[in-house]
Amino acid sequence: MTAEAVEAAPRGSASADGDRPLRIALLTYKGNPFCGGQGVYVRHLSRELARLGHSVEVIGAQPYPVLDEGVPLTELPSLDLYRQPDPFRTPKRDDYRDWIDALEVATMWTGGFPEPLTFSLRARRHLAERRGHFDVIHDNQTLGYGLLGGPGALGAPLVTTIHHPITVDRRLELDAAQDWKRRSSVRRWYGFTRMQKRVARRLPSVLTVSGSSRQEIVEHLGVRRDRIHVVHIGADTDLFSPDPSVPRIPGRIVTTSSADVPLKGLVHLIDALAKLRTEQPDAHLVVVGKRAEDGPVAQAIERYGLEGAVEFVKGISDAELVDLVRGAQVACVPSLYEGFSLPAAEAMATGTPLVATTGGAIPEVAGPDGETCLGVPPGDAGALAAALGRLLGDPELRARLGAAGRERVLARFTWARAAEGTAELYRAGIEASAAARRAC
């Protein structure tokens, strides 16, 4: 369905909450559903908002999100400077369309990451051309200067999701940097976080996904606590569900991780696997994510001789991912920090028992140690190895934690509940904007 078809379609008399259906513009500067949580968030939230009766249009840049039927995508293409197989490419002269493209290339040349800023500028221009088409604009963590100015500039009230402050990623990467050159490179790359801090403080309404993220947003970004609202996200519990016909593979551990992002803690899981295999030699790891050919994780795999015990998979379908998780004896989230942790919720939804760290918001999702998961301190390879070994060796504990984990997700973390809570915030934002106009 095209954006034009959505705009031309008759408006329903009431949404599922009994009020007028809303016309929603959902912005995402990066929508890859197979790498990171932003694409997953956009896909599932837009689908559930549409099921509630709202009209949702996703406006995004490369990598474009994968959306479900009935949710249109409007493409606002960048120059896609980081695409494979030619990342950090210099565009040809004919590729430049306007000054925003020139800004994008110049920022890349100086070692910065331009996409949040340049997408926000393109989105502002696009929304100005379509003034009156939307009741609310929902920004998915772009936090660019182009989105400032209020409803008068954008044509509708703005609600912004901040999953967690990217300043946390910056700090962890600086801590992991081995020399001054790497630290200098990290600082240049994360230069956009200064913009995001300034923008966040001026936003009227911020939505986040956990209490832990709310506290981090207050501390790192300086946003007033009363402007931040928590709406938990969740798993697609119809897709991520138990299936007894899928056999569990002895010794299999599954995790979702970007190989050399320090925040994800994969190197600590590799260390733990090496310890674990001295007592349980059939233990092996499947990583959903791209394998780095060099770096701390690759070096650890080589150092421990684990080439045959660690497998990386990427680009698999939803059905293949679900069966991969179902077939593992244990799922693991080794992250040093998470603003929510979709992989934890999805693994629990399948009934696969979970070992997870206590970094950031993970305990909010995974629940109490010994009841719905086994919890360990972040960055502690010895504790990870012990918890993984305990679960692999105890089928009764695996069954108990797996069942309790699914029940926790069903009760607390579903996309239907997330959409209902988000729609409530949309209506509150619209009303606040109207009240402000009346007061002028």
Phi, psi and omega in degrees: 000133181275164176299322181296322179294321178297316182294328182278342184293148178293142179281136176290160182282334181201145174272182183295338179270006175091354180257175180299134176301146182259149172260115192243129169258117182253112185264136175214118182283346179210123189233019182300117182281354184252002182213106182088169189267348187293319178293323177297316181301311182296317182297308187283323178294316180298319179298314184288327174296320177296322178295332176285352178105002180276157175263114185243129174237123177270131178242116189212170178241178183289149349292131186292146179289154170268125185240157179276163183302137179097352178247110182281153177243128170255122185271128171244083191291136167273190172277355176053056189286348184249013183290154172273147008263016184232061180294154181061033181284156172261118183295157173284161184303320183289347180285337183285129180253330184194186184293335178293320176299318179297320177297320180299314181291317181299321179294319177297317182299331180267011175087008180266173178250108190273344197298319178301317180291309186292325176295319181297324179291318177294321180295319179300315179297317181295316182292325178297325179288343184241031181306133180091355181277341185232149174272332182207147177245128182244113179265129179264079172059031171288308176054045180258158182303329182297343183265004176276163177115352175077185183302330180297327181274325187260342180094355180195159177298151184248132169240135184237132172268129169243108182294313169196157181293130179292347174300335176293315177300316180302314182297317181293322178291324176295320178297327183273349182295137187266347180204174185293330179295316179294319179297320178296319179296318179298316181298318178295314182300318183270019178302332181295343181293335175296317176299315183296324175298312182297318181292315184303321182293341182258002183281139179284330185213121180244131176252134174225173195254357180199160175295325177298315178296322178302314180295320179295323179295320177297312186285318186272325187253346178075023177281139178297137184300324184288350177267356186253129183236133182266123170231109180296141172264192185190197182256155169280094190285348172283319179283308180274091184217159179292149175213099183299342181285345178273116183288141173282134182266120184306131176082357185280131173241136180237143176215158175245124187198146165275125196308308189245028171272112186307324181305327185282344172069020184296324181299327178289327176290324176297316176302317181295320180298319178299317178295316184298321185289346174291336179249331180230084188295345178274357178295133179210162189236135171246122181254122174275103184159173183278137177277129174275135182284341178215168180116181186302319182291312179299321179294320179293319179299317179292318182300320182269356182067042186257017184306322181274357184249358179232123179239136176253135176231143179212158178070023180273160180284168177302315182297320179293321178296315181299314180294328176296316179292318179300326184278354179275147174283331181217140168255150183223136171240100185267014190299147172284333180201142171217143174282338173210294182096081172298319179302326177295312181296320182291319177296316179298323181296331178280352184085010177278126182295148191240135163251127184217151175282173178258027182282129176061231186271003185305316179298331176298326181274308189285334178087188187291142175301131178087350180252310180237356179194177165249122183256141180224157178294145178294142177080009183253094183295325179297317179293322176299314181299317181296317181292319178297317179296321179298316181290317180300330183267003187225091182297327179293320177295319178301315182295318182293312180293322179298315180293317181293325179296316179297318179299322179296316180295315180300325183280333191235329196231078175236155180290332177296315177295321179298319180294319179298315179294323179293318179297324176299319179291325175303311183296322177295320178295320178296317180294319179296320179295318179296320180295321179295321179294320180295328183284341182284000000 
